[in-house]
Amino acid sequence: MLNLKNKKVTVLGLGVSGLASAKLLYAAGAKVTVWDELEKERLFSKISQLPDGVKVICGEPIDISGSNLIVASPGIPPDLQPMLLAEKKGIPVISELELGYQYLSGQKLIALTGTNGKTTTVSLIGKILSGRPVKVCGNIGLPLCEVIPDTLEKDIICLEVSSFQLEKIIEFRPDIAAFLNFAPDHLDRYLRIEDYIKAKARIFENQKKEDVMVLNADDYVVVNLGRKGKAKPYFFSKKQILQEGIFVRGEYIVARFKGKEERIIKTDDFQLKGQHNLENVLCAILCGIVVGIDIDIIVEEVRNFKPLPHRIELIAVISSIRFINDSKATNVASVIAALVSFNKPIILIAGGKDKGEDYSMLIPYLKERCKALILFGEAADIIGSMVRDAIGVSKVSDLAQAVNLAYALAETDDIVLLSPACSSFDQFTSYKERGEVFKKEVIKMKERLHGKESNHIYSS
């Protein structure tokens, strides 16, 4: 555990991670300064939650030269001036994830990373473990530092971890490290795809041979990274019959360990639909088995688990047209996963803040599954320039226009799918806000067409 009493610690960024870091550091006796590039007026609600003894600097440069330690929030890029200055002066920089880890006291730690499906899978693992004392936190929206004060030694910590959080770890070591999948993402932050892979791979960096890696056998990047790890590997697959691990045979998910096979559950016997969610379920089941959860409990939790909001979420059916909110799809791979989940013609709504991806990878799926593409946000022209030869493209200014145009273009049994392929930070504060605005516009249109008495969201 770090001894930070009377040490000068600077927290960069006053999002949820920065706020949780500052509170934990202050409670540990550190002299805490919090910095954010936004003005204080825009951060009033966050600043008001800080202890009175925390110094706040917002909207102006900060001199970190007197700091003993820097704690960087995940959204702070490594080329930001305070980060560069810390490197130049040799001031150690850690992430909120590392800070929280330093204040754990022997709790069993499960950490999961991957490009897509992390939140769904971590949430499902949490449900599978719910018969034991478990805390689900991390990149899911509840920082590790926030749960530390209420964490007991008997607790299991189940963490969603991102590449941004893993960049600045030092000793972070999960007992079970799961790697769900890999696809190009965050190319607005990483100059090379290899840098993104390297950041993700750090989840295994400090593990020892008595620890466990849970790996996707179908993903060659994940498998190659696992080969370099010291921990014992356990595999899951939706495509291969494994000698040992969790896999799909016919209509069943099957477990095979030490030469013995057991059918777990039918692949159509749970509410998470689509091949991407099958991958999530396999990973969660395997984590449950590794922890030692009874199979009957695992099956019950998997069967009863409901899809999370903003992930292929049915909002309404209007004139036999289904409106689907997949606002969490912030990269090309997740959009492809959504498109292949449906067997009806799709009108795709996409766009937002560009992350440097190759949108031309969507072309075969647009040709095969979509009848129209509606683009909005800063990335609209970039996406359009890459795919317009493959499909009819319309550009709108906001989601209200997108919803109305989609309804005008749609026919009976079509699907209107918001699956942006971009981050939300051009017009919204988060993918959640973007999804909620989409829901609001769909419901407004439904009430306009059918009257406010039609309140049931799934009625036509």
C-alpha positions in Angstrom: 0.0 0.0 0.0 1.2 3.5 -0.8 2.0 5.7 2.1 0.9 9.1 0.9 0.5 10.9 4.2 1.5 14.6 3.7 2.7 13.9 0.2 1.8 16.3 -2.6 -0.4 14.5 -5.1 -1.9 16.0 -8.3 -5.0 14.5 -9.8 -5.4 15.2 -13.5 -9.1 15.3 -14.7 -12.2 15.8 -12.6 -14.5 13.1 -14.1 -15.8 10.2 -12.1 -12.3 8.7 -11.8 -10.6 11.9 -10.8 -13.2 12.7 -8.2 -12.9 9.2 -6.7 -9.1 9.4 -6.7 -9.1 12.8 -5.0 -11.4 11.6 -2.2 -9.4 8.5 -1.6 -6.1 10.4 -1.6 -7.5 13.0 0.8 -8.7 10.3 3.2 -5.2 8.8 3.1 -3.7 12.0 4.3 -2.3 13.3 1.0 -2.1 17.0 0.1 -4.3 16.9 -3.0 -4.6 19.2 -5.9 -7.1 18.5 -8.7 -6.7 20.0 -12.2 -9.0 20.0 -15.1 -8.9 21.9 -18.4 -12.5 22.9 -18.2 -13.6 26.0 -16.3 -14.9 25.8 -12.7 -18.4 26.9 -13.7 -18.8 23.7 -15.8 -17.5 21.5 -13.0 -19.4 23.0 -10.1 -21.3 19.8 -9.3 -18.1 17.8 -9.1 -16.1 20.4 -7.2 -18.9 20.6 -4.6 -18.3 16.9 -3.8 -14.7 17.4 -2.9 -13.4 17.7 0.7 -12.7 21.3 1.7 -9.0 20.7 1.9 -8.6 19.7 -1.7 -7.1 22.4 -3.9 -8.8 22.9 -7.3 -7.3 24.4 -10.4 -9.5 24.6 -13.5 -9.3 26.2 -16.9 -5.7 27.3 -16.6 -2.2 25.8 -16.7 -0.9 23.9 -13.7 2.7 23.6 -12.4 3.1 20.1 -11.2 6.8 20.4 -10.5 6.3 20.2 -6.7 4.2 17.0 -6.9 5.4 13.7 -5.4 2.9 11.7 -7.5 0.5 12.3 -10.4 -2.8 10.4 -10.7 -4.1 10.6 -14.3 -7.7 10.0 -15.2 -8.4 7.7 -18.2 -9.4 10.6 -20.4 -6.1 12.4 -20.0 -3.9 11.8 -23.1 -0.2 11.1 -22.6 0.8 14.1 -24.7 -1.0 16.6 -22.5 1.4 19.3 -21.1 1.2 18.2 -17.4 1.9 14.6 -18.4 4.9 15.6 -20.6 6.2 17.7 -17.7 5.9 14.9 -15.2 7.9 12.6 -17.5 10.6 15.3 -18.0 10.9 15.8 -14.2 10.7 12.1 -13.3 7.5 12.5 -11.3 5.7 9.1 -11.2 2.4 8.9 -12.9 -0.2 6.2 -12.1 -3.8 5.6 -13.2 -6.8 5.6 -10.9 -6.9 1.8 -11.4 -3.4 1.5 -10.0 -4.2 3.9 -7.1 -7.2 1.8 -6.1 -5.2 -1.4 -6.4 -2.6 -0.1 -4.0 -5.4 0.2 -1.3 -6.8 -3.3 -1.7 -5.9 -5.7 1.1 -5.9 -9.2 -0.4 -9.3 -9.3 -2.1 -9.8 -11.7 -5.0 -9.6 -9.6 -8.2 -11.2 -10.4 -11.5 -10.3 -8.0 -14.3 -11.7 -8.0 -17.8 -10.6 -6.1 -20.9 -11.4 -6.2 -24.6 -12.6 -3.9 -27.3 -16.3 -4.7 -27.3 -18.8 -6.3 -24.8 -16.8 -5.5 -21.6 -19.6 -3.9 -19.7 -22.2 -6.6 -20.5 -19.7 -9.4 -19.7 -18.6 -7.8 -16.4 -22.2 -7.2 -15.4 -23.0 -10.8 -16.1 -20.0 -12.1 -14.2 -21.2 -9.9 -11.3 -24.6 -11.6 -11.4 -23.0 -15.1 -11.6 -21.0 -14.2 -8.5 -23.9 -12.5 -6.7 -24.2 -15.3 -4.1 -20.9 -14.2 -2.8 -19.8 -10.7 -1.6 -18.9 -9.1 -4.9 -18.3 -5.5 -6.1 -18.6 -4.7 -9.8 -16.7 -1.6 -10.7 -14.0 0.0 -12.9 -14.6 1.3 -16.4 -18.3 0.3 -16.0 -18.9 3.7 -14.4 -18.1 3.1 -10.8 -14.3 3.7 -10.2 -12.3 1.2 -8.1 -11.2 4.1 -5.8 -14.9 4.8 -5.0 -15.6 1.3 -3.6 -12.3 1.0 -1.6 -13.6 2.5 1.6 -16.5 0.0 1.8 -14.5 -3.0 0.6 -13.9 -6.0 3.0 -11.2 -8.6 2.7 -13.8 -11.3 1.8 -15.1 -9.3 -1.1 -14.5 -10.3 -4.7 -13.7 -7.3 -6.9 -14.9 -7.7 -10.5 -13.4 -4.9 -12.7 -13.9 -3.7 -16.2 -10.6 -2.2 -17.4 -9.9 -0.2 -20.4 -6.6 0.4 -22.3 -6.5 4.0 -21.0 -6.6 2.7 -17.4 -3.9 0.0 -18.1 -1.5 2.5 -19.6 -0.3 3.7 -16.2 -0.3 0.7 -14.0 2.8 -0.4 -12.0 1.8 -3.3 -9.7 -1.8 -4.0 -10.7 -2.2 -7.8 -10.7 -5.6 -9.5 -11.1 -6.0 -13.1 -9.9 -8.1 -13.7 -13.0 -7.5 -11.6 -16.1 -10.0 -12.1 -18.9 -9.4 -10.8 -22.5 -12.7 -10.8 -24.4 -11.8 -9.8 -27.9 -9.7 -7.3 -29.9 -10.5 -4.9 -32.7 -9.0 -1.6 -33.9 -10.3 1.3 -31.7 -9.2 4.6 -30.2 -7.0 5.4 -33.2 -7.5 9.0 -32.3 -5.3 8.3 -29.2 -3.0 5.6 -30.4 -0.7 6.5 -33.3 -0.2 2.8 -34.1 -2.5 -0.2 -33.6 0.4 -1.9 -31.9 0.3 0.8 -29.1 -3.3 -0.1 -28.5 -2.5 -3.8 -28.3 0.4 -3.1 -26.0 -1.8 -1.1 -23.6 -4.4 -3.9 -23.5 -1.8 -6.6 -22.9 -0.7 -4.9 -19.7 -3.6 -6.7 -17.9 -1.4 -9.8 -17.9 1.9 -8.0 -17.1 2.2 -8.7 -13.4 0.4 -12.0 -13.2 2.2 -15.0 -11.8 1.9 -18.7 -12.6 -0.7 -19.3 -9.8 -3.0 -16.7 -11.5 -5.5 -17.3 -14.4 -5.9 -15.9 -17.9 -9.4 -16.3 -19.5 -8.8 -16.1 -23.3 -10.9 -16.0 -26.5 -9.5 -18.8 -28.5 -11.1 -17.4 -31.7 -9.1 -14.1 -31.5 -5.5 -14.5 -32.7 -4.4 -11.2 -31.0 -5.8 -12.5 -27.7 -4.2 -15.9 -28.1 -0.8 -14.5 -29.0 -0.9 -12.2 -26.0 -1.8 -15.1 -23.8 1.2 -17.1 -25.0 3.4 -14.4 -23.5 1.6 -14.5 -20.1 2.9 -16.4 -17.0 -0.6 -17.3 -15.7 -2.6 -20.5 -16.4 -4.7 -20.1 -19.5 -8.4 -21.1 -19.8 -10.0 -20.8 -23.2 -13.5 -20.2 -24.6 -14.7 -20.4 -28.2 -17.8 -20.0 -30.3 -16.2 -21.5 -33.4 -13.9 -24.3 -32.2 -14.3 -27.6 -30.3 -11.7 -27.2 -27.6 -9.7 -29.9 -26.0 -10.4 -28.1 -22.7 -12.5 -25.0 -22.0 -15.9 -23.7 -22.9 -17.2 -23.9 -26.4 -20.3 -24.3 -28.6 -21.4 -27.7 -30.1 -24.6 -27.7 -32.0 -27.2 -25.9 -30.0 -25.4 -26.2 -26.6 -22.7 -24.4 -24.7 -20.4 -27.2 -23.5 -17.7 -27.3 -20.8 -14.9 -29.8 -21.1 -12.3 -30.1 -18.3 -10.0 -33.0 -17.5 -11.6 -35.1 -20.2 -15.2 -34.7 -18.9 -17.9 -32.9 -20.9 -21.0 -31.2 -19.5 -23.7 -29.4 -21.4 -24.3 -26.0 -19.8 -27.2 -24.3 -21.5 -28.7 -24.0 -25.0 -27.6 -21.1 -27.0 -31.1 -19.9 -27.5 -32.0 -20.2 -23.8 -30.9 -16.7 -22.7 -31.9 -13.1 -23.5 -28.6 -11.9 -24.8 -28.9 -12.4 -28.6 -26.3 -12.3 -31.4 -22.9 -13.8 -31.9 -21.1 -11.0 -30.0 -23.3 -11.7 -27.0 -22.6 -15.4 -27.3 -19.0 -14.6 -26.9 -19.8 -12.5 -23.8 -21.8 -15.3 -22.3 -19.0 -17.9 -22.9 -16.5 -15.7 -21.2 -18.7 -15.0 -18.2 -19.5 -18.7 -17.8 -15.8 -19.6 -17.9 -15.0 -17.0 -15.3 -17.8 -18.4 -13.0 -16.4 -21.9 -13.4 -12.8 -20.8 -12.6 -14.1 -19.0 -9.4 -15.9 -22.2 -8.5 -19.5 -21.2 -8.9 -22.0 -24.1 -9.1 -23.2 -24.7 -12.7 -26.8 -24.6 -11.8 -26.3 -21.1 -10.4 -24.4 -20.0 -13.5 -27.2 -21.3 -15.8 -29.9 -19.5 -13.8 -28.1 -16.2 -13.8 -27.3 -16.4 -17.5 -30.9 -17.3 -18.4 -32.3 -14.4 -16.4 -29.7 -11.7 -17.4 -31.3 -8.9 -19.4 -29.5 -6.8 -22.1 -28.1 -3.6 -20.8 -29.4 -0.2 -22.1 -27.9 1.2 -25.3 -26.8 -2.2 -26.5 -29.1 -3.4 -29.3 -32.0 -2.2 -27.2 -35.5 -2.3 -28.7 -37.1 1.1 -28.1 -40.3 0.9 -30.0 -42.2 -0.7 -32.8 -44.0 1.9 -35.0 -46.0 0.7 -38.0 -44.2 -2.6 -37.8 -40.8 -0.8 -38.0 -38.4 -1.6 -35.1 -36.3 1.1 -33.6 -33.1 -0.2 -32.0 -30.7 1.8 -29.8 -27.1 0.6 -30.0 -25.5 3.9 -29.0 -22.7 1.9 -27.2 -21.4 0.8 -30.6 -18.5 3.3 -30.7 -16.3 1.5 -33.2 -16.6 -0.3 -36.5 -16.4 -3.8 -35.1 -19.3 -3.3 -32.7 -21.4 -1.9 -35.6 -20.7 -5.0 -37.6 -21.7 -7.2 -34.7 -25.0 -5.3 -34.5 -25.7 -5.5 -38.3 -25.2 -9.3 -38.4 -27.7 -9.7 -35.5 -30.7 -9.0 -37.7 -32.2 -10.7 -40.7 -34.4 -7.8 -41.9 -33.4 -4.8 -44.0 -31.7 -2.1 -41.9 -31.6 1.7 -42.0 -28.4 2.5 -40.2 -27.9 5.8 -38.3 -24.2 6.4 -37.7 -21.8 9.2 -36.9 -20.3 11.2 -34.1 -16.7 12.1 -33.2 -14.2 10.3 -35.5 -11.7 8.0 -33.8 -9.6 7.4 -36.9 -11.0 4.0 -37.9 -11.3 2.6 -41.4 -15.1 2.8 -42.1 -14.7 1.1 -45.5 -14.7 -2.2 -43.4 -18.4 -1.7 -43.2 -19.0 -1.8 -47.0 -19.7 -5.6 -47.4 -22.2 -5.4 -44.5 -23.8 -2.3 -45.7 -24.3 -3.9 -49.2 -25.7 -7.1 -47.7 -27.9 -5.9 -44.9 -28.7 -2.1 -45.2 -31.0 -0.3 -47.5 -29.9 3.2 -46.4 -27.3 5.0 -44.3 -28.0 8.2 -42.4 -25.0 10.1 -41.1 -24.8 12.9 -38.5 -22.1 14.6 -36.4 -18.5 15.5 -37.1 -17.6 12.2 -38.7 -20.4 12.3 -41.2 -18.4 13.5 -44.2 -15.5 11.1 -43.3 -17.7 8.1 -43.1 -19.6 9.1 -46.2 -16.5 9.5 -48.3 -15.4 5.9 -47.5 -18.7 4.2 -48.1 -20.9 6.2 -50.4 -20.2 4.0 -53.5 -21.7 1.1 -51.6 -25.0 2.5 -50.4 -27.3 5.5 -50.5 -26.1 8.1 -48.0 -28.1 10.9 -46.4 -26.6 13.5 -44.0 -28.6 15.2 -41.2 -27.7 17.7 -38.5 -28.9 15.8 -35.5 -30.7 12.7 -34.2 -34.2 14.3 -34.4 -33.7 14.6 -38.2 -32.2 11.2 -38.4 -35.2 9.5 -36.7 -37.7 11.2 -38.8 -35.8 10.5 -42.1 -35.4 6.9 -41.1 -39.1 6.5 -40.5 -39.8 8.1 -43.9 -37.4 5.7 -45.7 -38.5 2.6 -43.8 -41.1 0.0 -44.9 -42.9 -2.7 -43.0 -40.6 -5.0 -41.0 -37.6 -2.8 -41.6 -35.2 -2.0 -38.7 -34.0 1.5 -37.8 -30.7 1.0 -36.0 -28.7 3.6 -34.2 -25.2 2.2 -34.2 -22.8 5.1 -34.5 -19.3 3.6 -35.0 -18.0 6.8 -33.3 -17.6 8.3 -29.9 -20.3 10.7 -28.7 -18.2 13.7 -27.7 -19.0 16.0 -30.6 -22.7 16.5 -29.6 -23.1 14.6 -26.4 -21.4 14.0 -23.1 -21.5 10.2 -23.4 -22.9 7.3 -25.4 -25.6 7.1 -22.7 -26.8 10.7 -23.4 -26.8 10.0 -27.1 -28.9 6.9 -26.6 -31.3 8.7 -24.4 -31.8 11.4 -27.0 -32.4 8.8 -29.6 -35.1 7.1 -27.3 -36.7 10.5 -26.7 -37.0 11.3 -30.4 -38.4 7.9 -31.2 -41.0 8.1 -28.5 -41.9 11.7 -29.5 -42.5 10.5 -33.1 -44.6 7.6 -31.9 -46.8 9.9 -29.8 -47.1 12.2 -32.7 -48.3 9.4 -34.9 -50.3 7.3 -32.5 -51.2 9.7 -29.7 -50.0 9.9 -26.1 -52.4 7.2 -24.9 -50.0 4.7 -26.6 -47.6 4.7 -23.7 -46.3 1.1 -23.8 -42.9 1.5 -25.5 -43.1 -1.8 -27.4 -46.6 -1.4 -28.8 -47.2 -0.4 -32.4 
